[in-house]
Amino acid sequence: MLKTIRQDLWSHLFLIFLAFISLYPFFYMIITSFKTNGQFYSNFFGITFPLHFENYATAWEAIGGYIFNSVLIGLVSVIIIIATSALAGYSFARLRYKGKNFLYMSVVALLMIPGLLTLIPLFLLVKSFALLDSYIGLIIAFAAGGQAFTIFVFRQSFASLPEELFEAARIDGCGELRVFWQIVLPLSKPIIGTMAIWNLLSIWNEYMMPLVLMSNPDKFPITVGLIQFESQFVSQTLYGPMFAGYTIASLPLLILFLFTMRLFMKGLTSGAVKI
């Protein structure tokens, strides 16, 4: 009994330590965002008063447009990824046609290719369609990049659904699109939500692809825009506004995750992503 209590105590202490290591950088970012340079140098780790909320006004004025760009690019890209990947996943999981296995294995093989290796071919392809430095070009690039893993997960999820549901629907005269729309999608809401959040996180945090495909600062997403924002402080780094910019950039994802955490965890634990 005593041994069990000790083990539980050490386990809890270890988890608390890991939580502190994980959360302190975010806490430090927030408290630093309210400081002036003088407060930053005089009290590096602690909270200082007065709090300078004007740092957020300065940061928002500089990066508000970048936030809008990221929201636009991210939402449109995710909608395209989910719509096309769900159809492809259903095709690979439930339809029968020649070459299906070869096509599916080709998609899975794309998961083995590092994304950086595709940057130059992707740049040349987007350039050949005259879509460089445009929202459309970047959205297409993001949508294409998110297909392989999302198709793989959807295929595994749809293949795990009971075959009896599909047989009953076809006996009742349902076509494949109706089966997909009225049976597969309602039963797959958790995994669809999970993959939507997963892809949005990846797109929001992506730096290299927009850096390569975009050159107009007015169209930069937040990852590239933050670097542009930091470059304003070459002569003197203003830590307060800079960390306020980091905080603003992270808030949309934090709010999204807080409101969709139950859906995200349900999708991960429902068994739909078993391979």
C-alpha positions in Angstrom: 0.0 0.0 0.0 2.7 2.4 1.0 4.8 1.4 -2.0 1.8 2.2 -4.3 1.3 5.6 -2.7 5.0 6.4 -3.2 4.9 5.3 -6.8 1.8 7.5 -7.4 3.4 10.4 -5.7 6.5 10.2 -7.9 4.4 9.7 -11.0 2.3 12.8 -10.2 5.4 14.9 -9.4 7.0 13.8 -12.7 3.8 14.8 -14.6 3.7 18.1 -12.8 7.3 18.7 -13.8 6.6 17.9 -17.5 3.5 20.2 -17.4 5.6 23.0 -16.0 8.3 22.6 -18.7 5.6 22.5 -21.4 3.6 25.5 -20.1 6.2 27.8 -18.8 7.4 29.1 -22.2 3.9 30.1 -23.0 3.5 31.8 -19.6 6.9 33.5 -20.1 5.8 34.8 -23.6 2.6 36.3 -22.1 4.3 38.1 -19.1 7.1 39.4 -21.4 4.5 40.8 -23.8 3.5 43.4 -21.2 7.0 44.7 -20.5 9.1 47.5 -21.7 12.7 46.9 -22.4 13.7 48.3 -19.1 11.4 45.9 -17.2 12.6 43.1 -19.4 16.2 43.6 -18.4 15.5 44.4 -14.7 13.2 41.3 -14.1 13.8 38.7 -16.8 11.5 35.9 -15.5 9.0 37.6 -13.3 5.9 39.7 -13.7 6.5 43.5 -13.6 4.1 46.4 -13.1 2.7 48.5 -14.6 1.5 46.2 -17.5 1.9 47.8 -20.9 -1.2 46.9 -22.9 -0.1 49.3 -25.7 2.4 46.6 -26.8 -0.6 44.6 -28.1 -1.9 47.6 -30.0 1.5 48.1 -31.6 1.8 44.4 -32.5 -1.8 44.1 -33.8 -1.3 47.2 -36.1 1.7 45.4 -37.6 0.5 41.8 -37.9 -3.4 42.0 -38.0 -3.3 41.7 -41.8 -1.0 38.6 -41.5 -3.6 37.0 -39.2 -6.3 37.6 -41.7 -4.2 36.0 -44.5 -3.5 32.9 -42.4 -7.2 32.5 -41.5 -8.2 32.8 -45.2 -5.5 30.5 -46.5 -5.9 28.0 -43.7 -9.7 27.7 -43.9 -9.9 27.4 -47.6 -7.1 24.9 -47.8 -8.6 22.7 -45.0 -12.0 22.7 -46.8 -10.4 21.5 -50.0 -8.3 18.9 -48.2 -11.2 17.5 -46.2 -13.6 17.4 -49.2 -11.2 15.8 -51.7 -9.5 13.4 -49.2 -12.8 12.2 -47.8 -14.0 11.3 -51.4 -10.6 9.6 -52.2 -10.6 7.8 -48.8 -14.1 6.4 -49.5 -13.0 5.3 -53.0 -10.0 3.4 -51.7 -12.0 1.9 -48.8 -15.3 0.9 -50.3 -15.2 0.9 -54.1 -13.8 -1.8 -56.4 -11.9 -0.9 -59.6 -8.7 -1.8 -61.4 -5.6 -0.2 -60.1 -7.1 0.8 -56.8 -4.3 -0.8 -54.7 -1.6 0.7 -56.9 -3.1 4.2 -56.6 -3.5 3.8 -52.8 0.1 2.6 -52.3 1.3 5.5 -54.5 -0.5 7.9 -52.1 1.0 6.1 -49.0 4.5 6.3 -50.6 4.2 10.1 -50.7 4.3 10.0 -46.9 7.9 8.7 -47.1 9.1 11.8 -49.1 10.3 14.8 -46.9 8.4 17.9 -47.7 11.5 20.0 -48.3 12.4 17.8 -51.3 9.2 18.9 -53.0 9.7 22.6 -52.5 11.6 23.3 -55.8 9.4 21.1 -58.0 6.4 22.8 -56.3 7.8 26.2 -57.0 8.4 25.4 -60.6 4.9 24.0 -61.0 3.2 27.0 -59.4 5.3 29.3 -61.5 4.3 27.4 -64.7 0.7 28.2 -63.9 1.5 31.9 -63.2 0.2 31.5 -59.6 3.3 32.7 -57.7 2.6 35.4 -55.1 -1.1 34.6 -55.1 -3.5 33.2 -52.5 -4.7 30.7 -55.0 -1.2 29.3 -55.7 -0.4 28.9 -51.9 -3.8 27.4 -51.2 -3.4 24.8 -54.0 0.1 24.0 -52.6 -1.2 23.5 -49.1 -4.2 21.5 -50.3 -1.9 19.2 -52.3 0.5 18.8 -49.4 -2.1 17.7 -47.0 -3.7 15.1 -49.2 -1.6 12.0 -48.6 -1.8 11.7 -44.8 -5.5 12.7 -44.7 -6.4 10.2 -47.4 -4.6 7.5 -45.5 -6.4 8.2 -42.3 -9.8 8.5 -43.9 -9.3 5.3 -45.8 -8.5 3.5 -42.6 -11.5 5.1 -40.9 -14.0 4.3 -43.6 -12.8 0.7 -44.0 -13.5 0.1 -40.3 -17.2 0.9 -40.6 -19.6 -2.1 -40.5 -20.2 -3.6 -44.0 -23.8 -4.3 -43.1 -24.6 -0.6 -43.2 -23.4 -0.3 -46.8 -25.2 -3.5 -47.9 -28.5 -2.3 -46.3 -28.2 1.1 -47.9 -27.5 -0.3 -51.4 -30.5 -2.7 -51.0 -32.6 0.4 -50.3 -31.4 1.8 -53.6 -28.8 4.3 -52.4 -26.1 5.3 -54.8 -22.5 5.6 -53.7 -22.7 9.4 -53.3 -25.8 9.1 -51.1 -24.1 6.4 -49.0 -21.1 8.6 -48.6 -23.2 11.7 -47.7 -25.8 10.1 -45.4 -23.9 7.3 -43.8 -20.1 7.7 -44.0 -19.9 11.4 -43.2 -22.3 11.4 -40.2 -20.5 8.4 -38.6 -17.1 10.0 -39.3 -17.5 13.4 -37.7 -14.9 12.9 -35.0 -12.1 11.9 -37.4 -13.1 14.5 -39.9 -12.9 17.2 -37.2 -9.6 15.8 -36.0 -8.1 15.9 -39.5 -9.4 19.4 -40.1 -7.7 20.6 -36.9 -4.5 18.7 -37.7 -4.2 20.2 -41.1 -5.1 23.7 -39.9 -2.3 23.5 -37.3 0.2 22.3 -40.0 -0.8 25.1 -42.4 -0.8 27.8 -39.7 2.7 26.9 -38.6 4.2 26.3 -42.0 7.0 28.7 -42.8 9.1 27.5 -45.8 6.3 27.0 -48.3 4.8 30.6 -48.1 8.4 32.0 -47.9 9.2 30.3 -51.3 5.9 31.0 -53.0 5.1 34.5 -51.8 7.0 37.8 -52.1 4.3 40.4 -51.5 4.4 41.4 -47.8 0.7 42.2 -47.9 -0.1 38.6 -48.7 2.2 37.0 -46.1 0.7 34.5 -43.6 1.5 35.0 -39.9 4.6 32.8 -39.9 6.4 34.9 -42.5 4.8 38.1 -41.3 6.2 37.7 -37.8 9.7 37.6 -39.2 8.9 40.8 -41.2 7.6 42.3 -37.9 10.8 41.4 -36.1 12.9 43.0 -38.8 11.4 46.4 -37.8 13.5 46.2 -34.6 17.0 45.8 -36.2 18.5 48.8 -34.4 16.8 48.1 -31.1 14.8 45.0 -30.2 11.5 45.9 -28.5 10.8 42.8 -26.6 7.3 43.8 -25.4 5.7 44.3 -28.8 7.6 41.4 -30.3 6.3 38.9 -27.7 2.9 40.5 -27.9 3.0 39.6 -31.6 3.9 36.0 -30.7 1.0 35.8 -28.3 -1.5 37.2 -30.8 -0.3 34.7 -33.4 -0.8 31.8 -31.1 -4.2 32.8 -29.7 -6.3 31.7 -32.7 -4.9 28.1 -32.5 -5.2 28.0 -28.7 -8.9 29.2 -28.8 -9.6 26.7 -31.6 -8.1 23.8 -29.6 -9.9 24.7 -26.4 -13.3 24.7 -28.2 -12.6 21.6 -30.2 -10.5 19.6 -27.7 -13.3 17.1 -27.0 -13.9 16.4 -30.7 -10.1 16.1 -31.3 -9.6 13.6 -28.4 -12.7 11.7 -29.5 -11.3 11.4 -33.0 -8.0 10.1 -31.6 -9.4 7.6 -29.2 -12.5 6.3 -31.1 -10.4 3.7 -32.9 -11.0 5.4 -36.2 -7.3 6.0 -36.8 -6.1 2.4 -36.1 -3.7 1.1 -38.8 
